[in-house]
Structures are given as C-alpha cells and as structure tokens.
Amino acid sequence: MNIALVAHDEKKDDLIQFITAYRPILQKHDLFATGTTGLRIIEETGLPVTRFRSGPLGGDQEIGAAIARDEMDLIIFLRDPLTAQPHEPDVSALLRLSDVYCVPLATNMGTAEVLLKGLEAGFFEWRFIRRERE
C-alpha cells in the first residue's frame, strides 16, 4: 500500500518516534512524504521514502493529486493545531480530498496507531476491492 507521511514542524519529532516504533509494519509498504519530513525519515530511520516538495511549496497539493488519482491508500498527517500554518488552504484541501476519495487519514498518533494496527491485521482489503471495480 502507498502511505503518505506528513508532519508540521512541531510534530516532526513525534512522527519520527512513531515511525521508529512501527517500522516493522511501515517497511512493508511504499512510503511517501513531503520534503523536510521525508528527509528526516530517511536520515533517522533508514526507510526508503519518495519525497514530494515541502508542504508550503506544494507538497500537500502533490499528495492531494495522488489521492485524486487513487494512488494513495493511507495518510498520516500529524498536524499542529496550535500554530497557524501559512498553507492552511492546502492542508484543508488535502483533508477534503481524503474524505471525497475515502482514503483513511490520521491527524494524531492515537488514530495513526489504530490505522497501522488495522493495516497489519488486513482490514484495508476494501482498498484493493475498490480498485478492482474501477
């Protein structure tokens, strides 16, 4: 499955800790990330990651486009709800697209953990069934 990993600046350390903890699950999948987040994942975990641009420079929109093309299966986007983001419209568009195309999206570590445990247990088979119908 294709998994997008995104984190605002204040949440990048949390995402790295999360990825480290769930490395056995994540290493079985294709990982994608926005620019700085992707670089940190590569450097700090050694996992291969396809990097998009930085979020404020269009990376969120690139992930949104992948969602619209049915090329993204799951998104973990650790947002910082206490800091205004200059690219908030792009973030909102990404969240909207995940709803439109029924792509599971976690915005906090608790939900991310549930999604990865579900992925590990095989609860995402509907993504493959949906693709076969299209």
DRENMI-831312 format. One line per field, with one value per atom (N, C-alpha, C, CB): residue in three letters; residue number from 1; atom name; z, x, y. Coordinates in nm, 2 decimals. Glycine has a CB too. Layout:
N
code	[ALA;...]
pos	[NUM;...]
site	[CA;...]
pz	[Z;...]
px	[X;...]
py	[Y;...]
//
This chain:
134
code	[MET;MET;MET;MET;ASN;ASN;ASN;ASN;ILE;ILE;ILE;ILE;ALA;ALA;ALA;ALA;LEU;LEU;LEU;LEU;VAL;VAL;VAL;VAL;ALA;ALA;ALA;ALA;HIS;HIS;HIS;HIS;ASP;ASP;ASP;ASP;GLU;GLU;GLU;GLU;LYS;LYS;LYS;LYS;LYS;LYS;LYS;LYS;ASP;ASP;ASP;ASP;ASP;ASP;ASP;ASP;LEU;LEU;LEU;LEU;ILE;ILE;ILE;ILE;GLN;GLN;GLN;GLN;PHE;PHE;PHE;PHE;ILE;ILE;ILE;ILE;THR;THR;THR;THR;ALA;ALA;ALA;ALA;TYR;TYR;TYR;TYR;ARG;ARG;ARG;ARG;PRO;PRO;PRO;PRO;ILE;ILE;ILE;ILE;LEU;LEU;LEU;LEU;GLN;GLN;GLN;GLN;LYS;LYS;LYS;LYS;HIS;HIS;HIS;HIS;ASP;ASP;ASP;ASP;LEU;LEU;LEU;LEU;PHE;PHE;PHE;PHE;ALA;ALA;ALA;ALA;THR;THR;THR;THR;GLY;GLY;GLY;GLY;THR;THR;THR;THR;THR;THR;THR;THR;GLY;GLY;GLY;GLY;LEU;LEU;LEU;LEU;ARG;ARG;ARG;ARG;ILE;ILE;ILE;ILE;ILE;ILE;ILE;ILE;GLU;GLU;GLU;GLU;GLU;GLU;GLU;GLU;THR;THR;THR;THR;GLY;GLY;GLY;GLY;LEU;LEU;LEU;LEU;PRO;PRO;PRO;PRO;VAL;VAL;VAL;VAL;THR;THR;THR;THR;ARG;ARG;ARG;ARG;PHE;PHE;PHE;PHE;ARG;ARG;ARG;ARG;SER;SER;SER;SER;GLY;GLY;GLY;GLY;PRO;PRO;PRO;PRO;LEU;LEU;LEU;LEU;GLY;GLY;GLY;GLY;GLY;GLY;GLY;GLY;ASP;ASP;ASP;ASP;GLN;GLN;GLN;GLN;GLU;GLU;GLU;GLU;ILE;ILE;ILE;ILE;GLY;GLY;GLY;GLY;ALA;ALA;ALA;ALA;ALA;ALA;ALA;ALA;ILE;ILE;ILE;ILE;ALA;ALA;ALA;ALA;ARG;ARG;ARG;ARG;ASP;ASP;ASP;ASP;GLU;GLU;GLU;GLU;MET;MET;MET;MET;ASP;ASP;ASP;ASP;LEU;LEU;LEU;LEU;ILE;ILE;ILE;ILE;ILE;ILE;ILE;ILE;PHE;PHE;PHE;PHE;LEU;LEU;LEU;LEU;ARG;ARG;ARG;ARG;ASP;ASP;ASP;ASP;PRO;PRO;PRO;PRO;LEU;LEU;LEU;LEU;THR;THR;THR;THR;ALA;ALA;ALA;ALA;GLN;GLN;GLN;GLN;PRO;PRO;PRO;PRO;HIS;HIS;HIS;HIS;GLU;GLU;GLU;GLU;PRO;PRO;PRO;PRO;ASP;ASP;ASP;ASP;VAL;VAL;VAL;VAL;SER;SER;SER;SER;ALA;ALA;ALA;ALA;LEU;LEU;LEU;LEU;LEU;LEU;LEU;LEU;ARG;ARG;ARG;ARG;LEU;LEU;LEU;LEU;SER;SER;SER;SER;ASP;ASP;ASP;ASP;VAL;VAL;VAL;VAL;TYR;TYR;TYR;TYR;CYS;CYS;CYS;CYS;VAL;VAL;VAL;VAL;PRO;PRO;PRO;PRO;LEU;LEU;LEU;LEU;ALA;ALA;ALA;ALA;THR;THR;THR;THR;ASN;ASN;ASN;ASN;MET;MET;MET;MET;GLY;GLY;GLY;GLY;THR;THR;THR;THR;ALA;ALA;ALA;ALA;GLU;GLU;GLU;GLU;VAL;VAL;VAL;VAL;LEU;LEU;LEU;LEU;LEU;LEU;LEU;LEU;LYS;LYS;LYS;LYS;GLY;GLY;GLY;GLY;LEU;LEU;LEU;LEU;GLU;GLU;GLU;GLU;ALA;ALA;ALA;ALA;GLY;GLY;GLY;GLY;PHE;PHE;PHE;PHE;PHE;PHE;PHE;PHE;GLU;GLU;GLU;GLU;TRP;TRP;TRP;TRP;ARG;ARG;ARG;ARG;PHE;PHE;PHE;PHE;ILE;ILE;ILE;ILE;ARG;ARG;ARG;ARG;ARG;ARG;ARG;ARG;GLU;GLU;GLU;GLU;ARG;ARG;ARG;ARG;GLU;GLU;GLU;GLU]
pos	[1;1;1;1;2;2;2;2;3;3;3;3;4;4;4;4;5;5;5;5;6;6;6;6;7;7;7;7;8;8;8;8;9;9;9;9;10;10;10;10;11;11;11;11;12;12;12;12;13;13;13;13;14;14;14;14;15;15;15;15;16;16;16;16;17;17;17;17;18;18;18;18;19;19;19;19;20;20;20;20;21;21;21;21;22;22;22;22;23;23;23;23;24;24;24;24;25;25;25;25;26;26;26;26;27;27;27;27;28;28;28;28;29;29;29;29;30;30;30;30;31;31;31;31;32;32;32;32;33;33;33;33;34;34;34;34;35;35;35;35;36;36;36;36;37;37;37;37;38;38;38;38;39;39;39;39;40;40;40;40;41;41;41;41;42;42;42;42;43;43;43;43;44;44;44;44;45;45;45;45;46;46;46;46;47;47;47;47;48;48;48;48;49;49;49;49;50;50;50;50;51;51;51;51;52;52;52;52;53;53;53;53;54;54;54;54;55;55;55;55;56;56;56;56;57;57;57;57;58;58;58;58;59;59;59;59;60;60;60;60;61;61;61;61;62;62;62;62;63;63;63;63;64;64;64;64;65;65;65;65;66;66;66;66;67;67;67;67;68;68;68;68;69;69;69;69;70;70;70;70;71;71;71;71;72;72;72;72;73;73;73;73;74;74;74;74;75;75;75;75;76;76;76;76;77;77;77;77;78;78;78;78;79;79;79;79;80;80;80;80;81;81;81;81;82;82;82;82;83;83;83;83;84;84;84;84;85;85;85;85;86;86;86;86;87;87;87;87;88;88;88;88;89;89;89;89;90;90;90;90;91;91;91;91;92;92;92;92;93;93;93;93;94;94;94;94;95;95;95;95;96;96;96;96;97;97;97;97;98;98;98;98;99;99;99;99;100;100;100;100;101;101;101;101;102;102;102;102;103;103;103;103;104;104;104;104;105;105;105;105;106;106;106;106;107;107;107;107;108;108;108;108;109;109;109;109;110;110;110;110;111;111;111;111;112;112;112;112;113;113;113;113;114;114;114;114;115;115;115;115;116;116;116;116;117;117;117;117;118;118;118;118;119;119;119;119;120;120;120;120;121;121;121;121;122;122;122;122;123;123;123;123;124;124;124;124;125;125;125;125;126;126;126;126;127;127;127;127;128;128;128;128;129;129;129;129;130;130;130;130;131;131;131;131;132;132;132;132;133;133;133;133;134;134;134;134]
site	[N;CA;C;CB;N;CA;C;CB;N;CA;C;CB;N;CA;C;CB;N;CA;C;CB;N;CA;C;CB;N;CA;C;CB;N;CA;C;CB;N;CA;C;CB;N;CA;C;CB;N;CA;C;CB;N;CA;C;CB;N;CA;C;CB;N;CA;C;CB;N;CA;C;CB;N;CA;C;CB;N;CA;C;CB;N;CA;C;CB;N;CA;C;CB;N;CA;C;CB;N;CA;C;CB;N;CA;C;CB;N;CA;C;CB;N;CA;C;CB;N;CA;C;CB;N;CA;C;CB;N;CA;C;CB;N;CA;C;CB;N;CA;C;CB;N;CA;C;CB;N;CA;C;CB;N;CA;C;CB;N;CA;C;CB;N;CA;C;CB;N;CA;C;CB;N;CA;C;CB;N;CA;C;CB;N;CA;C;CB;N;CA;C;CB;N;CA;C;CB;N;CA;C;CB;N;CA;C;CB;N;CA;C;CB;N;CA;C;CB;N;CA;C;CB;N;CA;C;CB;N;CA;C;CB;N;CA;C;CB;N;CA;C;CB;N;CA;C;CB;N;CA;C;CB;N;CA;C;CB;N;CA;C;CB;N;CA;C;CB;N;CA;C;CB;N;CA;C;CB;N;CA;C;CB;N;CA;C;CB;N;CA;C;CB;N;CA;C;CB;N;CA;C;CB;N;CA;C;CB;N;CA;C;CB;N;CA;C;CB;N;CA;C;CB;N;CA;C;CB;N;CA;C;CB;N;CA;C;CB;N;CA;C;CB;N;CA;C;CB;N;CA;C;CB;N;CA;C;CB;N;CA;C;CB;N;CA;C;CB;N;CA;C;CB;N;CA;C;CB;N;CA;C;CB;N;CA;C;CB;N;CA;C;CB;N;CA;C;CB;N;CA;C;CB;N;CA;C;CB;N;CA;C;CB;N;CA;C;CB;N;CA;C;CB;N;CA;C;CB;N;CA;C;CB;N;CA;C;CB;N;CA;C;CB;N;CA;C;CB;N;CA;C;CB;N;CA;C;CB;N;CA;C;CB;N;CA;C;CB;N;CA;C;CB;N;CA;C;CB;N;CA;C;CB;N;CA;C;CB;N;CA;C;CB;N;CA;C;CB;N;CA;C;CB;N;CA;C;CB;N;CA;C;CB;N;CA;C;CB;N;CA;C;CB;N;CA;C;CB;N;CA;C;CB;N;CA;C;CB;N;CA;C;CB;N;CA;C;CB;N;CA;C;CB;N;CA;C;CB;N;CA;C;CB;N;CA;C;CB;N;CA;C;CB;N;CA;C;CB;N;CA;C;CB;N;CA;C;CB;N;CA;C;CB;N;CA;C;CB;N;CA;C;CB;N;CA;C;CB;N;CA;C;CB;N;CA;C;CB;N;CA;C;CB;N;CA;C;CB;N;CA;C;CB;N;CA;C;CB;N;CA;C;CB;N;CA;C;CB;N;CA;C;CB;N;CA;C;CB;N;CA;C;CB;N;CA;C;CB]
pz	[0.00;0.00;0.00;0.12;-0.05;-0.06;0.06;-0.19;0.15;0.27;0.26;0.39;0.28;0.29;0.44;0.22;0.46;0.60;0.59;0.65;0.67;0.68;0.82;0.59;0.85;0.99;0.99;1.08;1.06;1.07;1.16;1.14;1.15;1.22;1.37;1.22;1.44;1.58;1.61;1.65;1.51;1.52;1.45;1.46;1.39;1.32;1.41;1.25;1.53;1.63;1.66;1.75;1.69;1.72;1.61;1.75;1.48;1.37;1.36;1.24;1.38;1.37;1.48;1.39;1.60;1.71;1.67;1.84;1.61;1.57;1.46;1.52;1.36;1.25;1.31;1.14;1.40;1.46;1.53;1.56;1.60;1.68;1.59;1.77;1.47;1.38;1.25;1.35;1.26;1.14;1.09;1.19;1.17;1.11;1.02;1.22;1.05;0.96;0.84;1.04;0.87;0.76;0.65;0.82;0.69;0.59;0.49;0.66;0.51;0.41;0.30;0.48;0.31;0.22;0.16;0.30;0.06;-0.01;0.06;-0.16;0.10;0.18;0.10;0.30;0.12;0.06;0.16;-0.05;0.14;0.24;0.17;0.35;0.24;0.20;0.23;0.27;0.17;0.16;0.29;0.12;0.39;0.51;0.59;0.59;0.60;0.67;0.61;0.68;0.48;0.41;0.44;0.27;0.43;0.45;0.59;0.43;0.69;0.83;0.85;0.93;0.78;0.79;0.73;0.72;0.62;0.55;0.64;0.42;0.69;0.77;0.91;0.79;0.97;1.11;1.12;1.18;1.02;1.03;0.92;1.01;0.81;0.71;0.61;0.77;0.63;0.54;0.41;0.61;0.30;0.17;0.17;0.06;0.12;0.11;-0.02;0.23;-0.09;-0.21;-0.16;-0.31;-0.19;-0.13;-0.24;-0.09;-0.19;-0.26;-0.22;-0.24;-0.27;-0.23;-0.08;-0.32;-0.02;0.11;0.11;0.16;0.22;0.23;0.17;0.36;0.23;0.18;0.04;0.27;-0.02;-0.16;-0.26;-0.17;-0.21;-0.30;-0.27;-0.43;-0.16;-0.13;-0.09;-0.02;-0.01;0.03;-0.10;0.12;-0.19;-0.32;-0.40;-0.40;-0.40;-0.47;-0.41;-0.47;-0.28;-0.21;-0.25;-0.06;-0.25;-0.29;-0.43;-0.28;-0.52;-0.66;-0.66;-0.75;-0.58;-0.58;-0.52;-0.49;-0.43;-0.37;-0.49;-0.25;-0.56;-0.67;-0.78;-0.72;-0.80;-0.90;-0.84;-0.95;-0.72;-0.65;-0.63;-0.72;-0.60;-0.58;-0.44;-0.67;-0.35;-0.21;-0.13;-0.16;-0.04;0.04;0.18;0.03;0.24;0.38;0.40;0.47;0.49;0.52;0.67;0.45;0.71;0.85;0.84;0.92;0.89;0.88;1.02;0.78;1.09;1.23;1.22;1.31;1.24;1.23;1.37;1.18;1.36;1.48;1.49;1.48;1.57;1.58;1.65;1.64;1.72;1.80;1.73;1.92;1.60;1.53;1.39;1.51;1.36;1.23;1.12;1.22;1.01;0.90;0.78;0.87;0.72;0.60;0.48;0.56;0.48;0.37;0.42;0.31;0.51;0.57;0.46;0.67;0.35;0.25;0.18;0.14;0.16;0.10;0.20;0.07;0.33;0.43;0.43;0.57;0.42;0.42;0.30;0.43;0.18;0.06;0.07;-0.06;0.13;0.14;0.23;0.21;0.34;0.43;0.35;0.55;0.27;0.20;0.10;0.13;0.02;-0.08;-0.01;-0.15;0.10;0.17;0.20;0.30;0.23;0.26;0.13;0.33;0.02;-0.11;-0.16;-0.21;-0.15;-0.21;-0.11;-0.28;0.01;0.11;0.15;0.07;0.16;0.20;0.35;0.11;0.43;0.57;0.60;0.64;0.69;0.73;0.88;0.66;0.94;1.08;1.10;1.15;1.19;1.22;1.36;1.21;1.43;1.56;1.58;1.68;1.67;1.69;1.73;1.79;1.81;1.85;1.73;1.95;1.65;1.53;1.43;1.46;1.42;1.33;1.38;1.33;1.51;1.56;1.53;1.72;1.54;1.51;1.36;1.54;1.27;1.13;1.10;1.05;1.16;1.13;1.18;1.18;1.30;1.35;1.26;1.50;1.21;1.12;0.99;1.09;0.94;0.82;0.84;0.78;0.95;0.99;0.99;1.12;1.04;1.06;0.93;1.17;0.82;0.69;0.68;0.68;0.75;0.75;0.63;0.88;0.55;0.44;0.30;0.43;0.30;0.18;0.09;0.21;0.15;0.07;-0.03;0.16;0.00;-0.09;-0.22;-0.03;-0.21;-0.33;-0.40;-0.29;-0.33;-0.39;-0.47;-0.28;-0.41;-0.48;-0.61;-0.39;-0.61;-0.73;-0.84;-0.70;-0.80;-0.90;-0.97;-0.83;-0.90;-0.96;-1.06;-0.85;-1.04;-1.13;-1.26;-1.06]
px	[0.08;0.00;0.09;-0.09;0.03;0.10;0.06;0.07;0.16;0.13;0.20;0.17;0.12;0.18;0.20;0.08;0.32;0.36;0.39;0.48;0.32;0.34;0.33;0.22;0.41;0.41;0.45;0.51;0.37;0.41;0.53;0.29;0.60;0.73;0.73;0.78;0.63;0.63;0.59;0.52;0.56;0.52;0.61;0.38;0.72;0.81;0.88;0.92;0.92;0.99;0.89;1.03;0.76;0.66;0.65;0.53;0.65;0.63;0.75;0.62;0.87;0.99;0.98;1.12;0.94;0.93;0.82;0.89;0.71;0.60;0.65;0.48;0.72;0.77;0.87;0.84;0.96;1.05;0.98;1.15;0.88;0.80;0.73;0.70;0.68;0.60;0.68;0.47;0.81;0.89;0.86;1.04;0.84;0.81;0.68;0.79;0.59;0.47;0.50;0.35;0.56;0.58;0.67;0.63;0.78;0.88;0.82;0.99;0.70;0.64;0.56;0.55;0.56;0.48;0.56;0.36;0.50;0.57;0.53;0.52;0.64;0.62;0.65;0.71;0.57;0.58;0.57;0.46;0.64;0.63;0.66;0.74;0.62;0.66;0.81;0.57;0.87;1.01;1.09;1.03;1.08;1.16;1.13;1.14;1.00;0.96;1.02;0.81;1.01;1.07;1.22;1.04;1.29;1.44;1.47;1.50;1.39;1.42;1.39;1.33;1.28;1.25;1.37;1.12;1.41;1.52;1.65;1.56;1.68;1.81;1.80;1.84;1.68;1.67;1.62;1.58;1.56;1.51;1.57;1.35;1.62;1.68;1.58;1.76;1.45;1.35;1.35;1.21;1.32;1.31;1.18;1.32;1.19;1.07;1.08;1.07;0.97;0.96;0.92;0.86;1.00;0.97;0.90;1.10;0.80;0.74;0.80;0.58;0.76;0.80;0.76;0.75;0.82;0.78;0.64;0.87;0.57;0.42;0.39;0.37;0.45;0.42;0.46;0.49;0.54;0.58;0.51;0.73;0.40;0.32;0.31;0.36;0.39;0.39;0.25;0.49;0.18;0.04;-0.04;-0.02;-0.03;-0.11;-0.06;-0.09;0.06;0.11;0.05;0.26;0.04;-0.02;-0.17;0.00;-0.23;-0.38;-0.40;-0.42;-0.31;-0.32;-0.31;-0.22;-0.22;-0.21;-0.33;-0.08;-0.40;-0.53;-0.63;-0.57;-0.64;-0.74;-0.71;-0.74;-0.59;-0.56;-0.57;-0.42;-0.61;-0.62;-0.49;-0.72;-0.39;-0.25;-0.20;-0.15;-0.29;-0.26;-0.36;-0.24;-0.31;-0.41;-0.43;-0.36;-0.34;-0.35;-0.26;-0.30;-0.30;-0.23;-0.22;-0.30;-0.09;-0.07;-0.02;0.03;-0.09;-0.06;-0.07;-0.16;0.04;0.04;0.05;0.17;-0.07;-0.09;-0.06;-0.23;-0.02;-0.01;-0.13;0.13;-0.23;-0.35;-0.33;-0.46;-0.22;-0.20;-0.11;-0.13;-0.07;0.01;-0.05;0.16;-0.07;-0.12;-0.02;-0.15;-0.08;0.01;-0.02;-0.02;0.08;0.06;0.00;0.20;0.01;-0.05;-0.18;0.05;-0.25;-0.37;-0.47;-0.44;-0.50;-0.59;-0.55;-0.60;-0.42;-0.37;-0.39;-0.22;-0.37;-0.40;-0.55;-0.36;-0.63;-0.78;-0.82;-0.86;-0.76;-0.79;-0.75;-0.72;-0.63;-0.59;-0.68;-0.44;-0.73;-0.82;-0.96;-0.85;-1.00;-1.12;-1.11;-1.16;-1.00;-0.98;-0.98;-0.85;-0.92;-0.92;-1.06;-0.83;-1.15;-1.29;-1.36;-1.36;-1.34;-1.40;-1.37;-1.36;-1.24;-1.20;-1.18;-1.06;-1.24;-1.24;-1.10;-1.33;-1.00;-0.87;-0.85;-0.76;-0.83;-0.81;-0.70;-0.78;-0.73;-0.63;-0.63;-0.67;-0.51;-0.49;-0.43;-0.41;-0.48;-0.41;-0.35;-0.52;-0.35;-0.28;-0.23;-0.38;-0.14;-0.07;-0.17;0.04;-0.27;-0.37;-0.44;-0.47;-0.49;-0.56;-0.46;-0.63;-0.34;-0.24;-0.21;-0.11;-0.20;-0.17;-0.29;-0.16;-0.41;-0.52;-0.52;-0.66;-0.49;-0.48;-0.37;-0.46;-0.26;-0.15;-0.17;-0.02;-0.23;-0.27;-0.38;-0.32;-0.47;-0.57;-0.51;-0.67;-0.41;-0.34;-0.26;-0.24;-0.20;-0.13;-0.22;-0.05;-0.34;-0.44;-0.51;-0.54;-0.49;-0.56;-0.69;-0.57;-0.72;-0.85;-0.86;-0.88;-0.77;-0.77;-0.79;-0.64;-0.84;-0.86;-0.96;-0.91;-1.05;-1.15;-1.09;-1.25;-0.97;-0.90;-0.87;-0.77;-0.83;-0.80;-0.92;-0.72;-1.03;-1.16;-1.21;-1.26;-1.20;-1.25;-1.17;-1.23;-1.04;-0.96;-1.00;-0.81;-1.03;-1.07;-1.20;-1.09;-1.29;-1.42;-1.40;-1.51;-1.30;-1.29;-1.22;-1.21]
py	[-0.12;0.00;0.12;0.00;0.23;0.36;0.44;0.44;0.48;0.56;0.69;0.48;0.80;0.93;0.97;1.04;1.03;1.07;1.22;0.99;1.29;1.44;1.48;1.51;1.58;1.64;1.79;1.56;1.87;2.01;2.01;2.09;2.12;2.13;2.09;2.28;2.13;2.10;1.95;2.18;1.87;1.73;1.64;1.71;1.69;1.60;1.50;1.69;1.55;1.45;1.34;1.53;1.38;1.28;1.17;1.34;1.22;1.13;1.04;1.21;1.09;1.00;0.90;1.09;0.93;0.83;0.73;0.90;0.77;0.68;0.59;0.76;0.64;0.56;0.45;0.64;0.50;0.41;0.29;0.48;0.33;0.22;0.13;0.29;0.18;0.09;0.06;0.17;0.07;0.03;-0.10;0.04;-0.21;-0.34;-0.34;-0.44;-0.26;-0.25;-0.16;-0.19;-0.05;0.05;0.00;0.18;-0.07;-0.11;-0.21;-0.18;-0.26;-0.35;-0.27;-0.45;-0.14;-0.06;0.05;0.01;0.11;0.22;0.35;0.23;0.42;0.54;0.67;0.54;0.77;0.90;1.01;0.92;1.12;1.23;1.36;1.20;1.46;1.60;1.62;1.71;1.72;1.74;1.72;1.87;1.81;1.80;1.68;1.93;1.65;1.53;1.41;1.52;1.39;1.28;1.27;1.29;1.38;1.38;1.33;1.51;1.38;1.33;1.18;1.41;1.13;0.99;0.91;0.96;0.95;0.87;0.88;0.94;0.99;1.01;0.94;1.15;0.94;0.90;0.75;0.99;0.70;0.56;0.47;0.56;0.53;0.45;0.39;0.34;0.42;0.37;0.44;0.38;0.38;0.45;0.53;0.35;0.65;0.74;0.81;0.83;0.82;0.90;1.04;0.85;1.14;1.27;1.36;1.34;1.44;1.54;1.67;1.54;1.78;1.91;1.94;2.03;2.04;2.08;2.12;2.20;2.10;2.13;2.27;2.12;2.38;2.51;2.54;2.61;2.46;2.47;2.38;2.45;2.32;2.24;2.09;2.26;2.05;1.90;1.85;1.88;1.93;1.89;1.87;1.99;1.96;1.95;1.83;2.08;1.80;1.68;1.55;1.67;1.55;1.43;1.43;1.43;1.55;1.56;1.51;1.70;1.54;1.49;1.34;1.56;1.28;1.14;1.07;1.10;1.14;1.09;1.08;1.17;1.19;1.21;1.10;1.35;1.06;0.96;0.82;0.98;0.81;0.68;0.61;0.58;0.69;0.64;0.64;0.72;0.68;0.69;0.61;0.84;0.52;0.44;0.48;0.30;0.55;0.59;0.71;0.47;0.80;0.92;0.94;1.04;0.96;1.00;1.14;0.90;1.24;1.38;1.43;1.45;1.44;1.49;1.64;1.44;1.70;1.84;1.91;1.88;2.03;2.11;2.21;2.20;2.17;2.25;2.39;2.17;2.41;2.53;2.64;2.49;2.60;2.70;2.72;2.65;2.85;2.89;2.85;3.04;2.79;2.74;2.83;2.59;2.88;2.97;2.90;3.03;2.77;2.70;2.62;2.60;2.68;2.61;2.57;2.70;2.66;2.61;2.48;2.72;2.46;2.34;2.22;2.35;2.24;2.14;2.10;2.19;2.20;2.18;2.10;2.31;2.14;2.07;1.92;2.13;1.89;1.76;1.67;1.75;1.73;1.67;1.64;1.75;1.74;1.72;1.61;1.85;1.61;1.50;1.36;1.53;1.35;1.22;1.17;1.22;1.27;1.23;1.20;1.35;1.28;1.26;1.12;1.37;1.08;0.96;0.84;0.98;0.86;0.76;0.70;0.64;0.79;0.75;0.77;0.83;0.67;0.69;0.79;0.55;0.88;0.98;1.00;1.11;0.99;1.02;1.15;0.90;1.23;1.36;1.36;1.47;1.25;1.24;1.10;1.28;1.08;0.95;0.84;0.96;0.87;0.77;0.71;0.83;0.79;0.74;0.67;0.85;0.73;0.67;0.52;0.75;0.50;0.37;0.27;0.38;0.32;0.23;0.20;0.30;0.29;0.26;0.16;0.39;0.18;0.09;-0.05;0.14;-0.06;-0.19;-0.26;-0.18;-0.18;-0.23;-0.28;-0.13;-0.20;-0.24;-0.37;-0.13;-0.38;-0.50;-0.63;-0.49;-0.60;-0.71;-0.74;-0.67;-0.66;-0.69;-0.62;-0.84;-0.52;-0.45;-0.35;-0.39;-0.34;-0.25;-0.31;-0.17;-0.44;-0.51;-0.44;-0.65;-0.36;-0.29;-0.19;-0.21;-0.14;-0.06;-0.13;0.00;-0.26;-0.34;-0.38;-0.47;-0.41;-0.44;-0.32;-0.48;-0.20;-0.08;-0.06;0.04;-0.08;-0.07;-0.16;-0.08;-0.29;-0.39;-0.35;-0.53;-0.28;-0.24;-0.13;-0.21;-0.05;0.07;0.05;0.18]
//
